[in-house]
Amino acid sequence: MNFVQATSRLIESITLEDVANEIGVSHGLLRLSRLDPSNPAYRPPPSAWQAAVARLAKRRSSDLERLADQLGTKGNTGARRSKRKARSKTTARRKRAR
């Protein structure tokens, strides 16, 4: 997996269309449900919205876990490693004393 593939999977988002499909209602109804309740076009959300959002969240969470596992098994080959050695406290004190 390359950088573009990995970051594309990471930033994929769940759309309101996905939520509508999961609940089995129209995208338009969900758009109206997200309006301020004082708006005359407001509609109450469908009764099954919480379970549907929970399912989508769990699915997305699983997808991100798989991505993390796939990238973690590569041994972090793209990460830069510092070749600089850590200085001892006495070396640091000597440098400050100069």
Secondary structure, DSSP 4 states (H G I P E B T S, - for coil): --HHHHHHHHH----HHHHHHHHTS-HHHHHHHTS-TTSTT--PPPTTHHHHHHHHHHHHHHHHHHHHHHHHTTTSTTS----PPPPPHHHHHHHHH-
